[in-house]
Amino acid sequence: MKNISQFRDYFPEIETLYNNKPLVYLDTAASALKPKTIIEAANDFSLKKYSNISRGISRLSADATELYEESRQKVLKFVTGQTGENKLLITSGATASLNMAANYYYNKLLPKDEILLSIAEHHSNILPWMELVKKTGAVIKWVDIDHSGELHLSAVAEKITSKTRVVALTHVSNITGSITPVKDIARLVHKAGADFVLDAAQSVGHIETDFLDIDCDMAAFSAHKVYGPTGLGFLYCKNKIVENFPNFFVGGGTVDDIVLSSAIFSDSDLDANITNADKTNALNYDFELIYKDGLARLEAGTPPISQLIAFAEVIDLLNNIGLKNIENYEKLLTKKLLDLGKIPDIKILGSKNLFNRIGIISFVSKNIHPHDLGQFLDDLGIVCRAGHNCAIPIHKRFKENSSIRFSLGLYNNEDDIEKAIDGVKEAQKFFISKR
Ligand SMILES: Cc1ncc(COP(=O)(O)O)c(C=O)c1O
């Protein structure tokens, strides 16, 4: 296994002092720290090679377009193992991607058609479907998790019916860190004639994610959770999905032609064939849109150009380290972090063992409100999340309103884990002594 700690240096922020203490960053599930290589790549492009893409006839624009498209292919290869099959739409983040995914079904669902979601979903994979249900009359059916936070194939199987049109699930829970058996689920979903949409926001960059192998129809993720820039996300789509997407987010770059009646032009009086009635009607409604084929129809406006070019550097870095190495390294740290469960009065939400999970652990203390605990840890230089973390249903499932979440990135080390565990112990002592 590669010595992962040598890559800690790539992330300058991890070496900074925070609240006068060495920073312990345990909030990667919210957003990952950035390697300096992406800042350098974004700067190099923005300061020396910048141009808008796909529009100009200039060489500058052509070069920028080439770099941008190469970067897209690099990301596509990272999540599918190849570049030829299927498409990778550029969006502003996983939330935007999941909204797009839900909107795909806007003109495809009938009243009482069924959408399956799990109780473990992030709000970004719940709310777009709830809004869709309001517009279409379709219904949401909920798949439950077990007491240890695991989402089982059998639970999905129980809920699938002849009315199921789409199943949208998280690959890895942002609360429990549990990995969903997505490949088996995809097979089951397709057998039932439905589509499978994957929320891969917490899996990409932590475990091997091959969307082709999983055989999902769409998959969403954000760059910023994978050590990349903000404002950049992806929606992987099978080709058939791209072809059938409705035109709901349109604008510059999406059309080849806008056909208008010449009656709307002020000098149309010169054309003897155009009557006054033509002019009035044409002003109101005569037009035809000739949309471009493929991805271009769905990517309106100027995209996050320098962000994607910078993100390609992250992909190089992750490929260089090797995802299997990252996975194994994070597993070692997670094993140690699970010792949290041995601290009296600490309850881990979900699985307490290493099996089938990544380094995301949410927990509550019987004695301390998560916000107080989070504040105490912050004072010690330990950055984590406190709250419902955009996952109210799963918190309700565990009979909690909120929790503290520790989540790992490839810059963490054993020292970080020891400090985090000691910090929680110290907090317990402090708050109990105040009673
Ligand atoms: C599982 C999951 N899905 C979707 C999202 C939304 O990601 P973003 O805020 O980058 O759009 C998150 C963010 O925390 C998440 O954890």
The ligand as a Gaussian input file, in Angstrom:
#p B3LYP/6-31G(d) Opt

LIG

0 1
 C      -25.551000      12.042000       0.048000
 C      -25.564000      13.461000      -0.427000
 N      -26.263000      13.788000      -1.523000
 C      -26.293000      15.035000      -2.013000
 C      -25.610000      16.053000      -1.390000
 C      -25.664000      17.432000      -1.962000
 O      -24.405000      17.829000      -2.381000
 P      -24.099000      19.336000      -2.795000
 O      -24.393000      20.168000      -1.583000
 O      -22.673000      19.337000      -3.150000
 O      -25.001000      19.670000      -3.930000
 C      -24.887000      15.778000      -0.224000
 C      -24.172000      16.841000       0.497000
 O      -23.860000      16.739000       1.645000
 C      -24.858000      14.438000       0.259000
 O      -24.170000      14.106000       1.360000

